[in-house]
Amino acid sequence: MTEKPNFWVGFACALAGALLWGFSGACIQFLAENYLIQSSFISFVRAATAAVLFLGFMLAARRESLLSLAHSKRAWSSLLLFGVGLYLSQITYAISVALTNAGTATVLQATCTVFVMLFTCLKLRRWPRPLDLLGLVCAMGAATLIATQGDWGVMVLPVAGLAWGIANALSETLYIMAPQRLYLHWDRFTVISCGMVISGVLAALVWACGGLWGDVPRVPAMDGFGWAALVLGVGVMGTFAAFGLFLYGVSVVGSVHGSLLGVAEPVGAMVIAAVWLHTAFSTADWTGLVLMAAMIVLVSISGARGEKASDKAPDKVQ
């Protein structure tokens, strides 16, 4: 008889995964501030490192599941879209961090929860629930506070930083929604492993072909600490370990608890950036973080109630 996983172990794993995502944001900010490094190169190393580790794990532990997905022609359209979304989320996040900071970029990224909710409502042809609308108001308030710092007539946050932050949220929405059908037939580890490989290949191509649009590819001159921050901090801990721990944790505690624990990502990014990189955050920034966390909680609770209502509803007669 298989022993049921401990809830608190799952809780700790999901929390650790979310915090490691926040840590990777601080590492990206450190690299952007201290080395002449391209966002495309960060994304390439990050995606390639995670792809190699995920692929190695899958070949060693879940080879049959991996081969099953790889040989499914029907799955490839969703898988390609997922891989593109993964890459876009990584490159837009790196650019957003470089233009703002890890905390601000991660808080803006969290608006993807609202986009997922809105696209889901459009797909199901229903109006947002009251808690969804309240969450939307919180998200809009958070983004406005961070962008204006409370002075409603002035845009303090760089326009480009805000634009790339929203682009990052939209790309996160793509990679969250694209593989939903795949999860019905394959486990998330398998799907994400294949998606990460596609993302790694795409990241390599974009970096190598950067000269076509004026971003000539180059390997930055970095010391050992810089390479450790990039490969270990961003690639291994901030991507491979973060995804692995969070996915395992969510599989134990459930998607609702997992979504709520995801609040730790922007909190972690802001705290680590403040302590390690001495990034100054204003009262408006911290208030925006609280509002964004409230948005995630509200939308998660609303989603949980919707799932319970649908479970109680009678099945449709075909």
Order of alpha helices (4+ residues) and beta strands (2+ residues): alpha-alpha-alpha-alpha-alpha-alpha-alpha-alpha-alpha-alpha-alpha-alpha-alpha-alpha
